[in-house]
Amino acid sequence: MRNLLHCWTWKVAIILGLSLVAIKIAPAQAIVAAQRGAEIAPFAQTTLLSPDWGPTNNLGFTFGVDYTRLIRSIIQPSLEVRMSSAGGNTVSERTYTGGLKLQFSVRGIHPYATLLAGMGRINFTHPYYSNYTGDNSTIYSLGGGAEFSVGPGFKARVDFTHQNWDIDPQTLTPVTIGVGLSYNIPFHRGNVE
């Protein structure tokens, strides 16, 4: 199972990378984006977590917000912060991360890649030792996904992350898949030069 998730992680990363390189954006789209100043996009999603500890997957939630300062570029960088929580029969995990999101647009589809870092907490439902019921870790997360325009300001989103937890003496590599909604709040500031 772990090798399959590693394989899928690399496939998603390669496909997103090739998409970023191969795509062409119409000049009219760049002009429209250049006329808006910034936007904030809060999001919420249901998340399925493969915790890399024990036999079961956990169902949970993720919510966060993206801040994008729109620039005259095909790729729009954003700052993203998010919180995820998922509990299960073996472990529960909670993460607080933030970092960089790179996104572009193609006819109502908005693929993106994320590079996040933060803190995580894992709690063991059935601890091996009575005094070791959980642990904290600095985590690093590489991910991606896509948002699909579904109405004025609303986007459906599909999200994938591959995390790296350093819990001495082990390294855990949980994987999440999420489905949810985001809402863009634009701030108009006139033309960007």
CORMO-V388239 format. One record per residue. N is the residue number from 1. SS is DSSP state (@ for helix, = for strand, . for the rest). PHI is phi in radians with two decimals (none if undefined). Layout:
n ss phi
N SS PHI
N SS PHI
This chain:
n ss phi
1 . none
2 @ -1.13
3 @ -1.14
4 @ -1.10
5 @ -1.17
6 @ -1.07
7 @ -1.07
8 @ -1.13
9 @ -1.03
10 @ -1.18
11 @ -1.09
12 @ -1.10
13 @ -1.10
14 @ -1.17
15 @ -1.10
16 @ -1.11
17 @ -1.11
18 @ -1.13
19 @ -1.10
20 @ -1.10
21 @ -1.35
22 @ -1.48
23 . -1.39
24 . -2.05
25 . -1.92
26 . -1.16
27 @ -1.02
28 @ -1.11
29 @ -1.15
30 @ -1.17
31 @ -1.17
32 @ -1.07
33 @ -1.12
34 @ -1.26
35 . -1.51
36 . -1.74
37 . -1.53
38 = -2.76
39 = -2.62
40 = -2.01
41 = -2.30
42 = -1.24
43 = -2.52
44 = -2.50
45 = -2.69
46 = -1.46
47 = -2.20
48 = -1.82
49 = -1.94
50 = -1.74
51 . -1.33
52 . 1.11
53 . -2.60
54 . 1.63
55 . -1.52
56 . -1.94
57 = -1.63
58 = -2.04
59 = -1.74
60 = -2.71
61 = -2.50
62 = -2.39
63 = -2.46
64 = -3.06
65 = -2.61
66 = -1.94
67 = -2.04
68 = -2.09
69 = -1.71
70 . -1.21
71 . -2.19
72 . -1.41
73 . -2.74
74 . -1.18
75 . -1.71
76 = -1.80
77 = -1.40
78 = -2.38
79 = -1.78
80 = -2.24
81 = -2.19
82 = -2.61
83 = -2.26
84 = -2.21
85 = -2.55
86 = -2.61
87 = -2.06
88 . -2.69
89 . -1.28
90 . -1.83
91 = -2.46
92 = -2.23
93 = -2.26
94 = -2.37
95 = -2.24
96 = -2.27
97 = -2.31
98 = -2.72
99 = 2.86
100 = -1.76
101 = -2.21
102 = -2.02
103 = -2.42
104 . -2.41
105 . -2.20
106 = -2.47
107 . 0.85
108 . 1.48
109 = -1.94
110 = -2.21
111 = -1.18
112 = -2.61
113 = -2.24
114 = -2.21
115 = -2.30
116 = -2.17
117 = -2.50
118 = 3.03
119 = -2.09
120 = -2.40
121 = -2.27
122 = -2.03
123 = -2.06
124 = -1.62
125 . -1.24
126 . -2.18
127 . -1.18
128 . -1.24
129 = -2.09
130 . -1.11
131 . -1.67
132 = -2.10
133 . -1.78
134 = -3.08
135 = -2.71
136 = -1.94
137 = -2.70
138 = -1.34
139 = -2.18
140 = -2.16
141 = -2.36
142 = -1.99
143 = -2.71
144 = -3.04
145 = 2.90
146 = -2.66
147 = -2.02
148 = -2.18
149 = -1.10
150 = -2.14
151 = 3.10
152 . -1.02
153 . 1.49
154 = -1.66
155 = -2.39
156 = -1.43
157 = -2.38
158 = -2.14
159 = -2.32
160 = -2.37
161 = -2.35
162 = -2.13
163 = -1.78
164 = -2.28
165 = -1.89
166 = -1.84
167 = -1.87
168 . -1.00
169 . -1.68
170 = -1.92
171 = -2.08
172 = -1.73
173 . -2.27
174 . -1.16
175 = -2.24
176 = -2.15
177 = -2.27
178 = -2.29
179 = -2.35
180 = -2.94
181 = -2.29
182 = -2.31
183 = -2.33
184 = -1.57
185 = -1.95
186 = -1.43
187 = -2.11
188 . -1.49
189 . -2.28
190 . 1.53
191 . -1.31
192 . -1.67
193 . -1.64
